Amino acid sequence: MPTQLTVDRIATFLKEFGFGLKSGVDLYAEAEGILPDRKWKLGAIGESWFVGDTVNMGIGQGYISSTPLQLCLSCIFNRYKRKDL
């Protein structure tokens, strides 16, 4: 599935759930986390984006990082429903 998506589509979708953005809660030194895309990787690492990076990102691995608050907000948006594996 991640190979059928592009990093730009994944990043756009995750931004809708608050990933890669500050929460808007008044917290001192709140981090945004990292929601990587082609431009981010080129600037931060000096490499272009590879399909393998998209696959890693599609399963929550790789360069993506989130804050505890972003994960909590994601649970709220998902109405606390968890998918069984």
MARBA-3410 file (N, C-alpha, C, O; in Angstrom, 1 decimal):
85
0.8,-1.2,0.0,0.0,0.0,0.0,0.8,1.3,0.0,0.6,2.2,-0.8 ~ 1.9,1.4,0.8,2.7,2.6,0.8,3.3,2.9,-0.5,3.5,4.1,-0.8 ~ 3.6,1.9,-1.4,4.2,2.2,-2.7,3.2,2.8,-3.6,3.6,3.4,-4.6 ~ 1.9,2.7,-3.4,0.9,3.3,-4.2,0.6,4.7,-3.9,0.0,5.5,-4.6 ~ 1.1,5.2,-2.8,1.0,6.6,-2.3,2.3,7.3,-2.6,3.4,6.7,-2.7
2.2,8.6,-2.6,3.5,9.4,-2.6,3.7,10.0,-1.3,2.8,10.1,-0.5 ~ 4.9,10.4,-1.0,5.2,11.0,0.3,4.4,12.3,0.5,4.0,12.6,1.6 ~ 4.2,13.0,-0.6,3.4,14.3,-0.5,2.0,14.0,-0.1,1.4,14.7,0.7 ~ 1.4,12.9,-0.6,0.0,12.6,-0.2,-0.1,12.1,1.2,-1.0,12.5,2.0 ~ 0.9,11.3,1.6,0.9,10.9,3.0,1.1,12.1,4.0,0.4,12.2,5.0
2.0,13.0,3.7,2.3,14.1,4.5,1.1,15.0,4.6,0.7,15.5,5.7 ~ 0.4,15.2,3.5,-0.8,16.1,3.5,-1.9,15.4,4.4,-2.6,16.1,5.1 ~ -2.1,14.1,4.2,-3.1,13.4,5.1,-2.7,13.5,6.5,-3.6,13.8,7.3 ~ -1.5,13.3,6.9,-1.1,13.3,8.3,-1.2,14.7,8.9,-1.5,14.9,10.1 ~ -1.0,15.7,8.1,-1.1,17.1,8.6,-2.6,17.4,9.0,-2.8,18.2,9.9
-3.5,16.8,8.3,-4.9,16.9,8.7,-5.2,16.4,10.1,-6.2,16.8,10.7 ~ -4.4,15.5,10.6,-4.5,15.0,11.9,-3.6,15.6,12.9,-3.5,15.2,14.1 ~ -2.9,16.7,12.5,-2.1,17.4,13.4,-0.6,17.0,13.5,0.1,17.6,14.2 ~ -0.2,16.0,12.7,1.2,15.6,12.7,2.0,16.7,12.0,1.6,17.2,11.0 ~ 3.2,17.0,12.5,4.1,17.9,11.9,3.7,19.4,12.2,4.4,20.3,11.7
2.7,19.6,13.1,2.3,20.9,13.4,2.2,21.1,14.9,2.1,20.1,15.6 ~ 2.3,22.3,15.4,2.1,22.5,16.8,0.6,22.4,17.1,-0.2,22.6,16.2 ~ 0.3,22.0,18.3,-1.1,21.7,18.7,-2.0,22.9,18.8,-3.2,22.8,18.7 ~ -1.4,24.0,19.2,-2.2,25.2,19.5,-2.5,25.3,21.0,-3.0,26.3,21.4 ~ -2.1,24.3,21.7,-2.2,24.4,23.2,-1.0,25.2,23.7,0.1,25.1,23.1
-1.2,26.1,24.6,-0.2,27.0,25.1,0.8,26.2,26.0,0.7,26.2,27.2 ~ 1.8,25.6,25.3,2.8,24.8,26.0,4.2,25.5,25.7,4.5,25.8,24.6 ~ 5.0,25.6,26.7,6.3,26.1,26.6,7.2,25.2,25.7,7.3,24.0,26.0 ~ 7.8,25.7,24.7,8.8,25.0,23.9,8.2,23.7,23.3,8.8,22.7,23.2 ~ 6.9,23.8,22.9,6.3,22.6,22.2,7.0,22.4,20.9,7.3,23.3,20.1
7.3,21.1,20.6,7.9,20.7,19.4,6.8,20.4,18.3,5.7,20.0,18.7 ~ 7.2,20.4,17.1,6.3,20.1,16.0,6.4,18.6,15.6,5.6,18.1,14.9 ~ 7.5,18.0,16.0,7.8,16.7,15.4,8.3,16.8,14.1,8.6,17.9,13.6 ~ 8.6,15.7,13.4,9.1,15.7,12.0,8.1,15.0,11.1,7.8,13.8,11.3 ~ 7.6,15.7,10.1,6.8,15.1,9.1,7.5,15.3,7.8,7.3,16.3,7.1
8.4,14.3,7.4,9.3,14.5,6.3,8.6,14.5,5.0,7.6,13.9,4.8 ~ 9.2,15.2,4.0,8.8,15.2,2.6,10.1,15.3,1.8,11.2,15.4,2.3 ~ 9.9,15.4,0.5,11.1,15.5,-0.4,12.0,16.7,0.0,13.2,16.6,0.1 ~ 11.3,17.9,0.2,12.1,19.1,0.5,12.8,19.0,1.8,14.0,19.4,2.0 ~ 12.1,18.4,2.8,12.7,18.3,4.2,14.0,17.4,4.1,15.0,17.8,4.6
13.9,16.2,3.4,15.0,15.3,3.3,16.2,16.0,2.6,17.4,15.8,3.0 ~ 15.9,16.7,1.5,17.0,17.3,0.8,17.7,18.4,1.6,18.9,18.5,1.6 ~ 16.9,19.1,2.4,17.5,20.2,3.3,18.2,19.6,4.5,19.3,20.1,4.9 ~ 17.6,18.6,5.1,18.1,18.1,6.4,19.2,17.1,6.2,20.1,17.0,7.0 ~ 19.1,16.2,5.2,20.0,15.1,5.1,20.9,15.3,3.8,22.0,14.7,3.8
20.4,16.1,2.9,21.2,16.3,1.7,21.1,15.2,0.6,21.9,15.0,-0.2 ~ 20.0,14.4,0.7,19.7,13.4,-0.2,18.3,13.5,-0.8,17.5,14.2,-0.2 ~ 18.1,13.0,-2.0,16.8,13.0,-2.5,15.9,11.9,-1.9,16.4,11.0,-1.2 ~ 14.6,12.0,-2.1,13.7,11.0,-1.6,13.6,9.7,-2.4,13.7,9.8,-3.6 ~ 13.6,8.6,-1.7,13.6,7.3,-2.4,12.2,6.6,-2.1,11.6,6.9,-1.1
11.9,5.7,-3.0,10.6,4.9,-2.8,10.7,4.2,-1.4,9.6,4.1,-0.7 ~ 11.8,3.7,-1.0,12.0,3.0,0.3,11.6,3.9,1.4,11.1,3.5,2.5 ~ 11.9,5.2,1.3,11.6,6.2,2.3,10.1,6.3,2.5,9.6,6.4,3.6 ~ 9.4,6.2,1.3,7.9,6.3,1.4,7.3,5.1,2.0,6.4,5.2,2.8 ~ 7.9,3.9,1.7,7.4,2.7,2.4,7.7,2.7,3.9,6.8,2.4,4.6
8.8,3.2,4.3,9.1,3.3,5.7,8.1,4.3,6.4,7.6,4.0,7.5 ~ 7.9,5.4,5.7,7.0,6.4,6.3,5.5,5.8,6.4,4.8,6.1,7.3 ~ 5.2,5.0,5.4,3.8,4.4,5.3,3.5,3.5,6.4,2.4,3.2,6.7 ~ 4.6,2.9,7.1,4.4,2.0,8.2,4.8,2.7,9.5,4.9,2.0,10.5 ~ 5.0,4.0,9.5,5.3,4.7,10.7,6.7,4.7,11.1,7.1,4.9,12.3
7.6,4.3,10.2,9.0,4.2,10.5,9.8,5.3,9.7,9.2,6.2,9.1 ~ 11.1,5.3,9.8,11.9,6.2,9.0,12.1,7.5,9.7,12.3,7.6,10.9 ~ 12.0,8.6,9.0,12.3,9.9,9.5,11.2,10.6,10.3,11.4,11.6,10.9 ~ 10.0,10.0,10.2,8.8,10.6,10.8,9.0,10.5,12.4,9.4,9.5,12.9 ~ 8.6,11.6,13.1,8.6,11.6,14.5,7.4,12.4,15.0,7.0,13.4,14.3
6.8,12.0,16.1,5.6,12.7,16.6,5.8,13.0,18.1,6.7,12.3,18.7 ~ 5.0,13.9,18.6,5.1,14.2,20.0,4.0,13.4,20.7,3.1,12.9,20.1 ~ 4.1,13.2,22.0,3.1,12.5,22.8,1.7,13.2,22.6,0.7,12.5,22.5 ~ 1.7,14.5,22.5,0.4,15.2,22.4,-0.2,15.0,21.0,-1.4,14.8,20.9 ~ 0.6,14.9,20.0,0.1,14.5,18.6,-0.5,13.1,18.6,-1.5,12.9,18.0
0.1,12.2,19.3,-0.4,10.8,19.4,-1.8,10.8,20.1,-2.7,10.1,19.8 ~ -1.8,11.6,21.2,-3.1,11.7,22.0,-4.2,12.3,21.1,-5.3,11.8,21.1 ~ -3.9,13.4,20.4,-4.9,14.0,19.5,-5.3,13.0,18.4,-6.5,13.0,18.0 ~ -4.4,12.2,17.9,-4.7,11.2,16.9,-5.7,10.2,17.4,-6.6,9.8,16.7 ~ -5.5,9.8,18.7,-6.4,8.9,19.3,-7.8,9.5,19.4,-8.8,8.8,19.2
-7.9,10.8,19.8,-9.2,11.4,19.9,-9.9,11.5,18.6,-11.0,11.2,18.5 ~ -9.1,11.9,17.5,-9.7,12.0,16.2,-10.2,10.6,15.7,-11.2,10.5,15.0 ~ -9.5,9.6,16.1,-9.9,8.2,15.8,-10.9,7.6,16.7,-11.3,6.4,16.6 ~ -11.4,8.4,17.6,-12.4,8.0,18.6,-12.0,6.8,19.4,-12.8,5.9,19.8 ~ -10.6,6.7,19.7,-10.0,5.7,20.5,-10.2,4.3,19.9,-10.0,3.3,20.7
-10.5,4.2,18.7,-10.7,2.8,18.0,-9.3,2.4,17.6,-8.5,3.1,17.0 ~ -9.1,1.1,17.9,-7.8,0.5,17.5,-8.0,-0.6,16.5,-9.0,-1.4,16.7 ~ -7.2,-0.7,15.5,-7.3,-1.8,14.5,-6.5,-3.0,15.0,-5.4,-2.8,15.4 ~ -7.2,-4.1,15.1,-6.5,-5.4,15.4,-5.6,-5.8,14.3,-6.0,-5.7,13.1 ~ -4.4,-6.3,14.6,-3.5,-6.8,13.5,-3.8,-8.2,13.2,-3.1,-8.8,12.4
END
